Amino acid sequence: MTPLSFLALGCGFVATALAGRLALRGIPTTGTTRTPGSAAALTAAGVAPVIWPGAPLTPKPGAAWLISAPPGDDGCPAWRDFGAASTSASWIGYLSTTGVYGDLGGGWAFEETPCNPQSREAANRVRAEDQWLSAGAHIFRLPGIYGPGRSALDRVREPGARRIVKPGQVFSRAHRDDIAAALEASFNKRAPGAIYNICDDEPAPADEVLVYAATLLNIAPPRAVAFADAGLSPAAQRFYAECKRVSNAKAKAALGWRPAFPTYREGLRDCL
């Protein structure tokens, strides 16, 4: 199914990448953003910007919708403003997070794994998922997202960079372009109400990724700091409190999708 147009409610890192892919097929994109400054960046990327909340927006019939606006305590703000008009969409995708699974002690998270949010933010995501599922949306649960300009390469260059070492801790991650490719594949494999984990094939410790990034840049790795001695913020502590491996098997089987960057190594080389 080729959508007539594309609407990104919250046109961020992933949505802008998908808009670029769709532009090659002649599909126009409208994207919402919060500030005039970010609107100018969207215009430069070929996206027609709309300041939202603020300016009036009437979705075009037959458009494919992608929602990535962050949720609040009452769920997704895009649901509040546009849920009633969602029947006009030809496809709806909602970008959620693998944080909805909570901590699995290093075990594998599958789409059938019960949600067990362990933070207010993750609980809000579950609430937003339920709202969009009621409209037949496709839910894409994402781990740590990286890509050009937003990767471990950038972090190791930062002054005072450090790497937190917590033995046994692993995270899954996904390259921005792999996520965009999965979303585009879903246009042709519509399954309203489906949930997909989109991630690479190799969960890995965060400190290992930083060491590899430093190696690519031919610089010394950031100094290692034990988790217990890191003095992390409460939000960062919650992040490190969860350990899981995320399976992408369903997305591969259902969408015919394969990550172009199956591990962080290929992904970081691409970013470099």
VEXPABA-941940 format. One record per residue: residue in three letters; chain; x, y, z of N, C-alpha, C in turn. Coordinates in steps of 0.2 Angstrom, whole numbers. Layout:
REM VEXPABA-941940
{rec ala, A, {X, Y, Z}, {X, Y, Z}, {X, Y, Z}}
...
REM end
This chain:
REM VEXPABA-941940
{rec met, A, {4, -6, 0}, {0, 0, 0}, {4, 6, 0}}
{rec thr, A, {4, 10, -5}, {7, 17, -5}, {3, 22, -3}}
{rec pro, A, {5, 25, 3}, {0, 31, 6}, {0, 37, 1}}
{rec leu, A, {-5, 41, 1}, {-5, 47, -3}, {-1, 52, 0}}
{rec ser, A, {0, 52, 7}, {4, 57, 10}, {6, 54, 17}}
{rec phe, A, {10, 58, 20}, {13, 55, 26}, {12, 61, 32}}
{rec leu, A, {10, 59, 37}, {9, 64, 43}, {13, 61, 49}}
{rec ala, A, {17, 65, 51}, {21, 63, 57}, {19, 68, 63}}
{rec leu, A, {16, 65, 68}, {14, 69, 74}, {19, 68, 79}}
{rec gly, A, {24, 73, 78}, {30, 73, 82}, {35, 71, 77}}
{rec cys, A, {38, 76, 73}, {42, 74, 68}, {49, 74, 70}}
{rec gly, A, {52, 69, 73}, {58, 69, 76}, {63, 65, 72}}
{rec phe, A, {68, 62, 75}, {74, 59, 72}, {72, 53, 67}}
{rec val, A, {68, 49, 70}, {65, 43, 66}, {60, 45, 60}}
{rec ala, A, {56, 50, 62}, {51, 52, 57}, {54, 55, 51}}
{rec thr, A, {59, 60, 53}, {62, 63, 47}, {66, 59, 43}}
{rec ala, A, {69, 53, 45}, {72, 49, 41}, {67, 45, 37}}
{rec leu, A, {61, 43, 39}, {56, 40, 35}, {53, 45, 30}}
{rec ala, A, {53, 51, 32}, {50, 56, 27}, {55, 56, 21}}
{rec gly, A, {62, 56, 22}, {67, 56, 17}, {66, 50, 12}}
{rec arg, A, {64, 44, 15}, {63, 38, 11}, {57, 39, 7}}
{rec leu, A, {52, 42, 10}, {46, 42, 6}, {46, 48, 1}}
{rec ala, A, {50, 53, 2}, {51, 58, -3}, {54, 55, -10}}
{rec leu, A, {58, 50, -9}, {61, 47, -15}, {55, 43, -19}}
{rec arg, A, {49, 42, -16}, {44, 39, -20}, {38, 44, -21}}
{rec gly, A, {40, 50, -20}, {35, 56, -22}, {30, 57, -17}}
{rec ile, A, {31, 54, -11}, {26, 55, -6}, {27, 61, -1}}
{rec pro, A, {23, 66, -1}, {24, 72, 3}, {23, 71, 10}}
{rec thr, A, {26, 74, 15}, {26, 74, 22}, {24, 80, 25}}
{rec thr, A, {20, 80, 30}, {18, 85, 35}, {21, 83, 41}}
{rec gly, A, {24, 87, 45}, {27, 85, 52}, {25, 90, 57}}
{rec thr, A, {23, 88, 63}, {22, 93, 68}, {29, 94, 72}}
{rec thr, A, {29, 100, 75}, {35, 102, 79}, {33, 107, 84}}
{rec arg, A, {37, 109, 89}, {34, 113, 94}, {37, 120, 93}}
{rec thr, A, {42, 121, 90}, {45, 128, 89}, {47, 130, 82}}
{rec pro, A, {47, 137, 81}, {49, 139, 74}, {56, 137, 72}}
{rec gly, A, {60, 136, 77}, {67, 134, 75}, {67, 127, 72}}
{rec ser, A, {64, 123, 76}, {64, 116, 73}, {59, 115, 67}}
{rec ala, A, {55, 120, 66}, {51, 120, 60}, {55, 122, 54}}
{rec ala, A, {60, 126, 55}, {65, 128, 49}, {69, 122, 47}}
{rec ala, A, {71, 118, 52}, {75, 112, 51}, {71, 107, 47}}
{rec leu, A, {64, 106, 49}, {60, 102, 45}, {59, 104, 38}}
{rec thr, A, {58, 111, 37}, {58, 113, 30}, {64, 112, 26}}
{rec ala, A, {70, 112, 29}, {76, 111, 25}, {76, 103, 24}}
{rec ala, A, {73, 99, 28}, {73, 92, 26}, {67, 90, 21}}
{rec gly, A, {64, 95, 19}, {58, 93, 14}, {52, 91, 17}}
{rec val, A, {51, 93, 23}, {45, 92, 27}, {41, 98, 28}}
{rec ala, A, {34, 98, 27}, {30, 104, 28}, {29, 104, 35}}
{rec pro, A, {31, 109, 39}, {30, 109, 46}, {24, 113, 48}}
{rec val, A, {21, 110, 54}, {16, 113, 57}, {17, 114, 65}}
{rec ile, A, {17, 120, 68}, {18, 120, 75}, {12, 118, 79}}
{rec trp, A, {13, 112, 82}, {8, 109, 86}, {11, 107, 93}}
{rec pro, A, {7, 109, 98}, {0, 112, 99}, {1, 119, 96}}
{rec gly, A, {-4, 122, 93}, {-4, 129, 91}, {-8, 130, 85}}
{rec ala, A, {-5, 129, 79}, {-8, 130, 73}, {-13, 125, 71}}
{rec pro, A, {-19, 126, 68}, {-24, 121, 66}, {-21, 116, 61}}
{rec leu, A, {-23, 110, 62}, {-21, 104, 58}, {-26, 100, 56}}
{rec thr, A, {-28, 99, 50}, {-33, 94, 48}, {-30, 88, 44}}
{rec pro, A, {-29, 82, 46}, {-26, 77, 43}, {-29, 76, 36}}
{rec lys, A, {-25, 74, 31}, {-28, 73, 24}, {-30, 66, 24}}
{rec pro, A, {-36, 65, 21}, {-39, 58, 20}, {-34, 53, 16}}
{rec gly, A, {-33, 47, 19}, {-28, 43, 15}, {-21, 43, 17}}
{rec ala, A, {-19, 48, 22}, {-12, 49, 24}, {-10, 43, 29}}
{rec ala, A, {-4, 41, 29}, {-1, 37, 34}, {1, 41, 39}}
{rec trp, A, {-1, 39, 46}, {1, 43, 52}, {6, 39, 55}}
{rec leu, A, {11, 43, 58}, {16, 40, 63}, {16, 45, 69}}
{rec ile, A, {15, 42, 74}, {15, 46, 81}, {21, 44, 85}}
{rec ser, A, {24, 50, 87}, {30, 49, 91}, {30, 54, 97}}
{rec ala, A, {25, 58, 97}, {24, 63, 102}, {25, 60, 109}}
{rec pro, A, {29, 62, 114}, {29, 59, 121}, {23, 60, 124}}
{rec pro, A, {21, 54, 128}, {15, 54, 131}, {15, 58, 138}}
{rec gly, A, {9, 59, 141}, {9, 62, 148}, {5, 57, 152}}
{rec asp, A, {3, 60, 158}, {-1, 55, 162}, {-8, 53, 160}}
{rec asp, A, {-10, 57, 155}, {-17, 55, 152}, {-16, 51, 145}}
{rec gly, A, {-10, 49, 144}, {-8, 46, 138}, {-5, 50, 132}}
{rec cys, A, {-7, 49, 126}, {-4, 52, 120}, {-8, 59, 119}}
{rec pro, A, {-4, 64, 118}, {-8, 71, 117}, {-10, 71, 109}}
{rec ala, A, {-7, 67, 105}, {-10, 66, 98}, {-16, 63, 98}}
{rec trp, A, {-17, 58, 103}, {-23, 54, 103}, {-29, 59, 105}}
{rec arg, A, {-27, 63, 110}, {-32, 68, 113}, {-34, 73, 107}}
{rec asp, A, {-30, 75, 103}, {-31, 80, 98}, {-34, 77, 91}}
{rec phe, A, {-31, 71, 89}, {-33, 68, 83}, {-36, 61, 83}}
{rec gly, A, {-37, 58, 89}, {-39, 52, 89}, {-46, 51, 85}}
{rec ala, A, {-50, 56, 86}, {-57, 55, 83}, {-56, 55, 75}}
{rec ala, A, {-51, 58, 72}, {-50, 59, 65}, {-46, 53, 62}}
{rec ser, A, {-44, 48, 67}, {-40, 43, 64}, {-43, 38, 59}}
{rec thr, A, {-49, 38, 59}, {-53, 33, 54}, {-51, 35, 47}}
{rec ser, A, {-49, 41, 46}, {-47, 44, 39}, {-40, 41, 37}}
{rec ala, A, {-36, 39, 42}, {-29, 37, 40}, {-29, 30, 36}}
{rec ser, A, {-24, 29, 32}, {-23, 23, 28}, {-19, 18, 32}}
{rec trp, A, {-15, 21, 37}, {-10, 17, 41}, {-9, 21, 47}}
{rec ile, A, {-8, 18, 53}, {-6, 22, 59}, {0, 18, 62}}
{rec gly, A, {5, 21, 64}, {10, 18, 67}, {12, 22, 74}}
{rec tyr, A, {13, 19, 79}, {15, 22, 85}, {21, 20, 88}}
{rec leu, A, {26, 25, 89}, {33, 23, 92}, {32, 23, 99}}
{rec ser, A, {33, 17, 102}, {33, 16, 109}, {40, 14, 111}}
{rec thr, A, {41, 11, 117}, {48, 9, 119}, {48, 2, 122}}
{rec thr, A, {54, -1, 122}, {54, -8, 125}, {55, -7, 133}}
{rec gly, A, {55, -1, 135}, {54, 1, 142}, {48, -2, 145}}
{rec val, A, {43, -3, 141}, {36, -6, 144}, {37, -13, 147}}
{rec tyr, A, {42, -16, 145}, {43, -23, 148}, {46, -23, 155}}
{rec gly, A, {49, -17, 157}, {52, -17, 163}, {59, -21, 163}}
{rec asp, A, {61, -23, 169}, {67, -27, 170}, {66, -35, 169}}
{rec leu, A, {70, -38, 165}, {69, -45, 164}, {75, -49, 166}}
{rec gly, A, {79, -46, 170}, {85, -49, 173}, {90, -52, 167}}
{rec gly, A, {90, -49, 162}, {94, -51, 156}, {90, -56, 151}}
{rec gly, A, {84, -57, 153}, {80, -62, 149}, {78, -58, 142}}
{rec trp, A, {74, -62, 138}, {72, -60, 132}, {65, -57, 132}}
{rec ala, A, {64, -51, 129}, {58, -48, 128}, {55, -50, 121}}
{rec phe, A, {49, -53, 121}, {45, -54, 115}, {39, -50, 115}}
{rec glu, A, {36, -49, 110}, {30, -45, 109}, {24, -47, 114}}
{rec glu, A, {24, -54, 116}, {19, -57, 120}, {21, -56, 127}}
{rec thr, A, {27, -54, 129}, {29, -53, 136}, {25, -48, 139}}
{rec pro, A, {22, -49, 145}, {18, -45, 148}, {21, -38, 150}}
{rec cys, A, {18, -33, 149}, {21, -26, 150}, {21, -26, 158}}
{rec asn, A, {27, -23, 160}, {28, -22, 167}, {32, -15, 168}}
{rec pro, A, {29, -10, 167}, {32, -3, 167}, {35, -2, 174}}
{rec gln, A, {41, 0, 175}, {44, 2, 181}, {45, 9, 182}}
{rec ser, A, {43, 13, 178}, {44, 21, 179}, {37, 24, 176}}
{rec arg, A, {36, 30, 179}, {30, 34, 176}, {30, 35, 169}}
{rec glu, A, {36, 36, 166}, {36, 37, 159}, {34, 31, 155}}
{rec ala, A, {37, 25, 157}, {35, 19, 154}, {27, 17, 155}}
{rec ala, A, {25, 19, 161}, {17, 18, 162}, {13, 22, 157}}
{rec asn, A, {16, 28, 156}, {12, 33, 151}, {12, 30, 144}}
{rec arg, A, {18, 26, 142}, {18, 23, 136}, {13, 18, 135}}
{rec val, A, {13, 14, 140}, {8, 8, 140}, {1, 11, 139}}
{rec arg, A, {-1, 17, 142}, {-7, 20, 142}, {-8, 22, 134}}
{rec ala, A, {-3, 25, 132}, {-4, 28, 125}, {-4, 22, 120}}
{rec glu, A, {-1, 17, 121}, {-1, 11, 116}, {-9, 9, 116}}
{rec asp, A, {-12, 8, 122}, {-19, 6, 122}, {-23, 11, 118}}
{rec gln, A, {-22, 17, 119}, {-26, 22, 115}, {-26, 21, 108}}
{rec trp, A, {-20, 20, 105}, {-19, 19, 98}, {-21, 12, 96}}
{rec leu, A, {-20, 7, 100}, {-22, 1, 98}, {-30, 1, 97}}
{rec ser, A, {-33, 5, 101}, {-40, 5, 100}, {-42, 8, 93}}
{rec ala, A, {-38, 11, 90}, {-39, 14, 83}, {-36, 9, 77}}
{rec gly, A, {-33, 4, 79}, {-30, -1, 74}, {-23, 1, 72}}
{rec ala, A, {-19, 4, 77}, {-13, 6, 75}, {-8, 0, 76}}
{rec his, A, {-2, 1, 72}, {3, -3, 73}, {8, -1, 78}}
{rec ile, A, {10, -5, 83}, {14, -2, 88}, {21, -5, 87}}
{rec phe, A, {26, 0, 87}, {33, -2, 86}, {37, 0, 93}}
{rec arg, A, {39, -5, 96}, {43, -4, 103}, {50, -4, 101}}
{rec leu, A, {53, 2, 103}, {60, 3, 101}, {65, 3, 107}}
{rec pro, A, {71, 1, 107}, {76, 2, 112}, {80, 8, 111}}
{rec gly, A, {86, 8, 113}, {90, 14, 112}, {91, 16, 105}}
{rec ile, A, {89, 22, 103}, {90, 24, 95}, {96, 28, 94}}
{rec tyr, A, {100, 26, 89}, {106, 30, 87}, {106, 31, 80}}
{rec gly, A, {110, 35, 78}, {111, 36, 71}, {116, 42, 70}}
{rec pro, A, {117, 44, 63}, {122, 50, 62}, {120, 56, 66}}
{rec gly, A, {126, 58, 70}, {125, 64, 74}, {122, 62, 81}}
{rec arg, A, {120, 56, 82}, {117, 54, 89}, {119, 47, 90}}
{rec ser, A, {126, 46, 92}, {128, 39, 93}, {134, 39, 98}}
{rec ala, A, {136, 33, 100}, {142, 33, 104}, {148, 37, 102}}
{rec leu, A, {149, 38, 95}, {154, 42, 93}, {154, 49, 95}}
{rec asp, A, {148, 51, 96}, {147, 58, 98}, {148, 58, 106}}
{rec arg, A, {146, 53, 109}, {147, 53, 117}, {154, 52, 119}}
{rec val, A, {158, 48, 115}, {165, 48, 117}, {169, 54, 116}}
{rec arg, A, {167, 58, 112}, {170, 65, 110}, {169, 70, 115}}
{rec glu, A, {164, 69, 119}, {162, 74, 124}, {167, 75, 130}}
{rec pro, A, {169, 81, 132}, {173, 82, 137}, {171, 79, 144}}
{rec gly, A, {175, 76, 147}, {174, 72, 153}, {169, 66, 152}}
{rec ala, A, {169, 63, 146}, {166, 57, 144}, {168, 51, 149}}
{rec arg, A, {163, 47, 151}, {165, 41, 155}, {161, 35, 153}}
{rec arg, A, {163, 30, 155}, {159, 24, 153}, {157, 20, 159}}
{rec ile, A, {150, 19, 160}, {148, 16, 166}, {149, 8, 165}}
{rec val, A, {152, 5, 170}, {153, -2, 170}, {148, -6, 175}}
{rec lys, A, {144, -10, 173}, {139, -14, 177}, {139, -21, 174}}
{rec pro, A, {143, -25, 177}, {144, -32, 175}, {137, -36, 174}}
{rec gly, A, {136, -39, 168}, {130, -42, 166}, {125, -38, 163}}
{rec gln, A, {126, -32, 163}, {121, -27, 160}, {121, -27, 153}}
{rec val, A, {116, -28, 149}, {116, -27, 142}, {110, -23, 140}}
{rec phe, A, {110, -20, 134}, {105, -16, 131}, {104, -18, 124}}
{rec ser, A, {98, -18, 121}, {97, -18, 114}, {97, -11, 111}}
{rec arg, A, {98, -10, 105}, {98, -4, 102}, {96, -5, 94}}
{rec ala, A, {94, 1, 91}, {92, 1, 84}, {95, 7, 81}}
{rec his, A, {97, 6, 75}, {99, 11, 70}, {93, 15, 68}}
{rec arg, A, {93, 22, 67}, {88, 25, 65}, {85, 23, 58}}
{rec asp, A, {90, 21, 53}, {88, 19, 47}, {85, 13, 47}}
{rec asp, A, {87, 8, 51}, {83, 2, 52}, {76, 2, 54}}
{rec ile, A, {75, 7, 59}, {68, 8, 61}, {64, 11, 55}}
{rec ala, A, {67, 16, 52}, {63, 19, 46}, {61, 13, 41}}
{rec ala, A, {66, 9, 40}, {65, 3, 35}, {59, -1, 37}}
{rec ala, A, {59, -3, 43}, {54, -7, 46}, {47, -4, 46}}
{rec leu, A, {47, 3, 47}, {40, 6, 46}, {38, 6, 39}}
{rec glu, A, {42, 8, 35}, {40, 8, 27}, {38, 1, 25}}
{rec ala, A, {41, -5, 28}, {39, -11, 26}, {32, -13, 29}}
{rec ser, A, {30, -10, 34}, {24, -11, 37}, {18, -8, 33}}
{rec phe, A, {20, -3, 29}, {15, 0, 24}, {12, -6, 20}}
{rec asn, A, {16, -10, 18}, {14, -16, 13}, {12, -22, 16}}
{rec lys, A, {13, -22, 23}, {11, -28, 27}, {6, -26, 33}}
{rec arg, A, {1, -22, 31}, {-3, -19, 36}, {-7, -25, 40}}
{rec ala, A, {-6, -24, 47}, {-9, -28, 51}, {-11, -24, 57}}
{rec pro, A, {-17, -21, 57}, {-19, -16, 62}, {-19, -20, 69}}
{rec gly, A, {-17, -17, 74}, {-16, -19, 81}, {-10, -24, 82}}
{rec ala, A, {-6, -24, 77}, {1, -28, 78}, {6, -24, 82}}
{rec ile, A, {10, -28, 85}, {15, -25, 89}, {22, -28, 87}}
{rec tyr, A, {27, -24, 86}, {33, -26, 84}, {39, -23, 88}}
{rec asn, A, {44, -27, 90}, {50, -25, 93}, {55, -24, 87}}
{rec ile, A, {57, -18, 86}, {62, -16, 81}, {69, -15, 84}}
{rec cys, A, {74, -19, 83}, {80, -18, 86}, {85, -22, 82}}
{rec asp, A, {92, -22, 84}, {97, -25, 80}, {97, -33, 83}}
{rec asp, A, {102, -36, 81}, {103, -43, 83}, {107, -45, 89}}
{rec glu, A, {110, -40, 92}, {115, -41, 97}, {115, -37, 103}}
{rec pro, A, {111, -38, 108}, {111, -34, 114}, {118, -34, 117}}
{rec ala, A, {120, -28, 119}, {127, -28, 121}, {128, -23, 127}}
{rec pro, A, {133, -23, 131}, {134, -19, 136}, {136, -12, 134}}
{rec ala, A, {133, -7, 137}, {135, 0, 135}, {142, 2, 134}}
{rec asp, A, {146, 0, 139}, {153, 2, 140}, {157, -2, 134}}
{rec glu, A, {155, -8, 132}, {158, -11, 126}, {157, -7, 120}}
{rec val, A, {151, -4, 119}, {150, 0, 113}, {154, 6, 113}}
{rec leu, A, {155, 9, 119}, {159, 15, 119}, {166, 14, 118}}
{rec val, A, {169, 8, 120}, {176, 6, 118}, {176, 6, 111}}
{rec tyr, A, {172, 2, 108}, {172, 1, 100}, {172, 8, 97}}
{rec ala, A, {168, 13, 99}, {167, 19, 96}, {174, 23, 96}}
{rec ala, A, {177, 22, 102}, {183, 26, 103}, {189, 23, 98}}
{rec thr, A, {188, 16, 98}, {193, 13, 93}, {192, 15, 86}}
{rec leu, A, {186, 16, 84}, {185, 19, 77}, {188, 26, 76}}
{rec leu, A, {188, 30, 81}, {190, 36, 81}, {198, 37, 83}}
{rec asn, A, {201, 31, 84}, {208, 31, 86}, {209, 36, 92}}
{rec ile, A, {205, 35, 97}, {206, 39, 103}, {205, 34, 109}}
{rec ala, A, {208, 37, 115}, {207, 32, 121}, {200, 32, 123}}
{rec pro, A, {198, 26, 125}, {191, 25, 128}, {190, 30, 134}}
{rec pro, A, {184, 32, 135}, {182, 36, 141}, {184, 32, 147}}
{rec arg, A, {186, 35, 153}, {188, 32, 159}, {182, 27, 161}}
{rec ala, A, {183, 21, 164}, {178, 17, 166}, {176, 19, 174}}
{rec val, A, {170, 19, 175}, {167, 20, 182}, {162, 15, 184}}
{rec ala, A, {163, 12, 189}, {159, 7, 192}, {152, 10, 193}}
{rec phe, A, {147, 6, 191}, {140, 9, 192}, {139, 11, 199}}
{rec ala, A, {141, 8, 204}, {140, 10, 211}, {143, 16, 213}}
{rec asp, A, {148, 18, 209}, {152, 24, 211}, {150, 30, 206}}
{rec ala, A, {146, 29, 201}, {145, 34, 196}, {141, 40, 198}}
{rec gly, A, {137, 40, 204}, {133, 45, 206}, {128, 47, 201}}
{rec leu, A, {124, 43, 198}, {120, 44, 192}, {113, 47, 195}}
{rec ser, A, {110, 51, 191}, {104, 54, 192}, {98, 49, 193}}
{rec pro, A, {93, 50, 196}, {87, 45, 197}, {85, 42, 191}}
{rec ala, A, {85, 46, 185}, {82, 44, 179}, {87, 39, 176}}
{rec ala, A, {94, 41, 177}, {99, 36, 174}, {99, 30, 178}}
{rec gln, A, {98, 30, 185}, {98, 24, 189}, {92, 20, 187}}
{rec arg, A, {87, 23, 185}, {81, 18, 183}, {83, 15, 176}}
{rec phe, A, {86, 19, 172}, {88, 16, 165}, {93, 10, 166}}
{rec tyr, A, {98, 10, 171}, {102, 5, 172}, {99, -1, 176}}
{rec ala, A, {93, 1, 180}, {90, -5, 184}, {87, -10, 179}}
{rec glu, A, {86, -8, 173}, {83, -13, 169}, {88, -17, 164}}
{rec cys, A, {87, -23, 164}, {92, -27, 160}, {88, -32, 156}}
{rec lys, A, {88, -32, 149}, {84, -36, 145}, {87, -37, 138}}
{rec arg, A, {86, -42, 135}, {87, -43, 128}, {81, -43, 124}}
{rec val, A, {81, -40, 118}, {75, -39, 115}, {75, -43, 108}}
{rec ser, A, {70, -47, 107}, {69, -51, 101}, {66, -47, 95}}
{rec asn, A, {69, -47, 89}, {66, -44, 83}, {63, -50, 78}}
{rec ala, A, {63, -56, 81}, {61, -61, 76}, {54, -60, 73}}
{rec lys, A, {49, -57, 77}, {42, -56, 74}, {43, -51, 68}}
{rec ala, A, {46, -46, 69}, {47, -41, 64}, {50, -44, 57}}
{rec lys, A, {55, -48, 58}, {58, -51, 53}, {53, -56, 49}}
{rec ala, A, {50, -60, 53}, {45, -65, 50}, {39, -61, 47}}
{rec ala, A, {36, -56, 50}, {30, -53, 48}, {31, -48, 43}}
{rec leu, A, {36, -44, 43}, {37, -39, 38}, {42, -40, 33}}
{rec gly, A, {46, -46, 33}, {51, -47, 28}, {57, -42, 29}}
{rec trp, A, {58, -40, 35}, {63, -34, 37}, {69, -38, 40}}
{rec arg, A, {74, -35, 38}, {81, -37, 41}, {85, -30, 42}}
{rec pro, A, {88, -30, 48}, {92, -24, 50}, {98, -24, 45}}
{rec ala, A, {99, -18, 42}, {105, -17, 38}, {111, -16, 42}}
{rec phe, A, {110, -15, 49}, {115, -14, 54}, {114, -19, 59}}
{rec pro, A, {115, -25, 59}, {113, -31, 63}, {117, -30, 70}}
{rec thr, A, {122, -26, 71}, {125, -25, 77}, {128, -18, 77}}
{rec tyr, A, {130, -16, 83}, {132, -9, 84}, {138, -8, 80}}
{rec arg, A, {142, -13, 78}, {148, -12, 75}, {147, -9, 68}}
{rec glu, A, {142, -12, 64}, {140, -10, 57}, {137, -3, 58}}
{rec gly, A, {133, -2, 63}, {130, 4, 64}, {134, 10, 65}}
{rec leu, A, {139, 9, 69}, {144, 14, 71}, {148, 16, 65}}
{rec arg, A, {150, 11, 61}, {154, 12, 55}, {151, 16, 50}}
{rec asp, A, {144, 15, 50}, {140, 19, 45}, {139, 26, 48}}
{rec cys, A, {139, 27, 54}, {138, 34, 57}, {145, 37, 56}}
{rec leu, A, {151, 34, 56}, {157, 37, 55}, {158, 39, 48}}
REM end
